[in-house]
Amino acid sequence: MSRRKGNSVPFSLFAFQDIITSVTGIILLITMMMAVELVQNMQRAASAPQEQKSPAIEGTLRGAIEENTREIVRLERLLEETTTIRFDGDALRRRLANLSAATAELEKQTTRIEVTQKDIEQRKAELAKQSKDLTPESIEKLAQEQREIAQLIEAMRQANRVIFNRPEGAAKSPWLVELNSDRILAAEMGANRPPQAFASAAEFLMWVGSQNNGAIYFVILVKPDSIETFASLRQELQDRQFEVGYDLLRADQTAIDPNTGAGAP
């Protein structure tokens, strides 16, 4: 005979499954709430008004934009100047010749300065020997001469001037025309006399009308701020049958002295 079990209670896993299901649901619910909050935060950050952004970043961006704008303007001006003046082989050769002439002139000036300094020292030595025979008037006169020579030497050292030598054997007389922002100077090359000064291009062209195109020609000296004036003057002079050359000067350079013109100092 088979034996039957007595009054035993059957084992059930229903309560354990219920706990696992509840915990899983709670975890899913928390995860979904966190995901929704994260999406909402991202949407609010994307739709934030411009004025709430960092002032430091905005200032940096504006500064970069302004700097780029200035650089674009500078590059456009440089391109415009480069397009306006076209250099050729003859212009470069003339430029090299002028630089060589200026170097030679500076060497001459240096030699004159050294000679002048030696003369001063020699005269000082003579004064030391003849001091007993000199009158106060003679001493003052020599002292004044020495001051004038010293001033001339200092002026020659500080002058930022380009010297153009008059070409030998030229059939026509060359005239330098220096274009400045406030005036135009014209002087015969190599002539030691005050230049012609004009307040405008129209006034300069009126003076040109009285000149003989068979006797003179013009060399226009162009500075960075006179490109447009150069273009119009060059065309006008060529229309009047004048020979026209040109050369370049820096903004702080000059080739025409207000007292000696285009002559040697």
SULZI-V680057 format. One record per pair of residues at least 6 apart in sequence whose C-alpha atoms are under 6 Angstrom apart, sorted by the first residue. I is the first residue (numbers start at 1). J is the second residue. D is the distance in Angstrom with one decimal. If there is no record, write none. Layout:
BEGIN
I;J;D
I;J;D
END
This chain:
BEGIN
102;163;5.3
160;253;5.6
161;253;5.7
161;254;4.9
161;255;5.3
162;255;4.8
166;189;5.7
166;190;5.6
172;215;4.9
172;216;4.8
173;216;4.5
174;189;5.7
174;216;5.8
174;217;5.1
174;218;5.8
175;187;5.5
175;188;4.3
175;189;5.4
175;218;4.9
176;186;5.5
176;187;5.4
176;218;6.0
176;219;5.0
177;185;5.7
177;186;4.4
177;220;4.7
177;221;5.9
178;184;5.8
178;185;5.2
178;221;4.7
179;222;5.9
183;198;5.7
183;199;4.7
184;197;5.8
184;198;5.1
185;196;5.7
185;197;4.7
186;195;5.6
186;196;5.0
187;195;4.7
187;261;5.6
187;262;5.6
189;262;5.0
190;262;5.6
190;263;4.3
191;263;4.8
192;260;4.8
192;261;5.9
192;263;4.3
193;260;4.7
193;261;5.3
194;258;5.8
194;259;4.8
194;260;5.2
194;261;4.8
195;261;4.8
198;204;5.7
213;242;5.1
217;242;5.9
217;243;5.0
218;244;5.0
219;244;5.8
219;245;4.5
219;246;4.9
220;246;4.4
221;246;5.7
221;247;5.0
221;248;5.6
222;248;4.9
222;249;5.9
223;249;5.2
223;250;5.8
223;251;5.7
256;262;4.9
END
